[in-house]
Amino acid sequence: MPLPNPAPREPMHTRSIDCKGYKRQDGLWDIEGHLVDVKAYSFTNEWRGEVTPGIPLHEMWIRLTLDDQFVVHDVEAVTDNSPFHICAEAPPNFRALKGHRVGRGWNRTVKELLGNTSGCTHIVELLPQLATVSFQTIRAARRAAKSRAQNEVTMGAKERAPQLDSCYAWSTDRAVVKRWLPQFYTGKP
């Protein structure tokens, strides 16, 4: 169901974020993010001149290459469009993420290594999204492969699954956990 009808309004700004996960032939995983900001009006930029509607003010890309344990093996980042020429100097700093693990503490690590003046704010904003996409890509692929191999009907985890108590649906006292991970269900019988 979409949002209720809004008050009369005029479009001004659109941010698009596209994140994708890929299984590589070498057994690693590529998780990619692409951020684009566009305005619905023309404006003058000191470095770029006139920026017309639909031309990106910001356009940044990042790719994390991960292993099955979510350890970062490689990072590639690019700035295609930005409001300042100097912004294109920030992407190589994202290589500082090599060797770090996507998981608990990831956002804190990103902020420590690339927050403030070390990294591009817009690429930094993509990294929590890429963490989620990495879980959706890698864990889901592994679970599907295991399920196919064992012909399982439920998730059947023996260890506490990381998604438990991470959102409304995965609260240990809700029906989703009761159905898929009943051994961790804490709600009413």
C-alpha positions in Angstrom: 0.0 0.0 0.0 1.5 3.3 -1.0 1.6 6.4 1.3 -1.6 8.5 1.5 -1.9 11.3 -1.0 0.3 14.2 -0.1 -0.5 17.9 0.0 0.2 19.7 -3.4 3.9 19.8 -3.9 6.8 20.3 -6.3 9.7 17.9 -6.7 13.1 19.3 -5.7 15.6 16.5 -5.0 15.9 12.8 -5.6 18.4 10.4 -4.1 18.6 7.0 -5.6 20.5 4.2 -4.0 21.0 0.9 -5.8 22.8 -2.0 -4.0 23.5 -5.4 -5.5 25.2 -8.6 -4.4 27.1 -11.0 -6.6 28.6 -14.4 -6.2 32.0 -14.5 -7.9 33.4 -17.5 -9.7 36.4 -17.5 -7.4 34.2 -18.1 -4.3 34.2 -14.5 -3.1 31.3 -12.1 -3.1 31.0 -8.6 -4.6 28.6 -6.2 -2.9 28.1 -3.0 -4.8 26.4 0.3 -4.0 25.6 3.3 -6.3 24.3 6.6 -5.0 22.9 9.4 -7.3 21.5 12.8 -6.2 19.7 14.9 -8.8 17.8 18.2 -8.5 14.6 19.1 -10.3 15.9 22.5 -11.2 19.1 24.1 -12.7 21.7 25.7 -10.5 25.2 27.0 -11.0 28.2 25.1 -9.5 31.5 27.0 -9.2 33.5 24.0 -10.5 31.1 22.4 -12.9 29.1 25.4 -14.2 25.4 25.0 -14.8 24.0 21.7 -13.5 20.6 21.0 -15.2 17.7 18.9 -13.9 18.4 15.2 -14.0 22.2 15.7 -14.2 23.7 14.1 -11.0 25.1 16.5 -8.4 26.4 13.4 -6.6 27.2 10.1 -8.1 29.3 7.6 -6.2 30.0 3.9 -6.4 31.6 1.4 -4.0 32.3 -2.3 -4.3 33.2 -4.5 -1.3 34.7 -7.9 -2.1 34.0 -10.3 0.8 34.6 -13.9 1.8 32.1 -16.3 3.4 33.0 -14.9 6.8 32.2 -11.3 5.6 35.9 -10.2 5.8 36.7 -7.4 3.3 39.3 -8.6 0.7 39.1 -5.6 -1.6 37.4 -2.2 -1.9 36.9 -0.1 -5.0 35.2 3.3 -4.8 34.6 6.0 -7.4 33.2 9.5 -7.5 31.8 10.3 -11.0 30.0 13.5 -10.0 30.4 15.8 -7.1 30.0 19.5 -6.2 33.8 19.9 -5.7 36.7 18.7 -7.8 38.6 17.6 -4.7 35.8 15.0 -3.8 37.4 12.6 -6.3 40.4 12.3 -4.0 38.5 10.6 -1.2 37.6 7.2 -2.7 41.1 5.6 -2.3 40.8 6.1 1.4 38.0 3.4 1.5 40.7 0.8 1.1 41.2 1.2 4.8 38.3 -1.2 5.1 40.4 -4.1 3.8 40.7 -6.8 6.5 37.8 -5.6 8.5 34.7 -7.8 9.0 31.1 -6.7 8.0 29.1 -7.6 11.1 28.6 -6.3 14.6 30.5 -3.0 15.0 30.8 -2.4 11.2 29.2 1.0 11.3 31.4 2.1 14.2 34.5 0.8 12.3 33.4 2.7 9.2 32.9 5.9 11.2 36.3 5.5 12.9 38.2 4.9 9.7 36.3 7.1 7.2 34.1 9.5 9.2 34.5 13.2 9.2 37.3 14.3 6.9 38.8 10.9 6.0 36.1 9.8 3.6 33.2 10.9 1.4 30.0 11.4 3.4 27.9 9.9 0.6 30.0 6.8 0.1 30.1 6.3 3.9 26.3 6.5 3.9 26.2 3.6 1.5 28.2 1.3 3.7 25.5 0.3 6.2 23.3 -0.5 3.2 26.0 -2.7 1.8 26.3 -4.5 5.1 22.6 -5.4 4.9 22.9 -6.4 1.3 25.9 -8.6 2.1 23.8 -10.5 4.7 20.9 -10.8 2.3 23.2 -12.1 -0.4 25.7 -14.4 1.4 23.6 -15.8 4.2 20.5 -16.3 2.0 22.6 -18.0 -0.7 24.2 -20.3 1.9 20.9 -21.0 3.6 19.3 -21.8 0.2 22.1 -24.2 -0.7 21.9 -25.9 2.6 18.2 -26.2 2.5 18.3 -27.7 -1.0 20.9 -30.2 0.1 18.9 -31.2 3.2 15.4 -30.5 1.8 14.6 -28.4 4.9 11.3 -26.8 5.5 12.3 -24.3 8.1 15.5 -22.3 8.8 16.3 -24.8 11.6 19.3 -22.8 13.0 20.9 -24.4 16.1 22.8 -21.3 17.0 21.2 -17.9 17.7 20.6 -16.3 14.3 22.0 -12.8 14.0 18.6 -11.4 12.7 16.9 -12.2 16.0 15.7 -9.0 17.8 17.1 -6.9 14.9 13.7 -5.6 13.8 10.0 -5.7 14.5 9.3 -8.9 12.6 12.4 -10.8 14.0 11.5 -10.0 17.6 11.8 -13.2 19.6 8.3 -12.8 20.8 6.7 -12.6 17.3 5.1 -15.0 14.9 8.0 -15.0 12.4 10.4 -16.4 15.0 7.8 -18.8 16.3 7.4 -20.2 12.7 11.0 -20.1 11.4 13.1 -20.4 14.6 10.8 -21.8 17.2 13.7 -22.8 19.5 14.4 -19.1 20.1 10.7 -18.1 20.5 10.0 -16.3 23.8 6.4 -15.2 23.3 3.2 -16.8 24.4 2.6 -20.4 23.5 
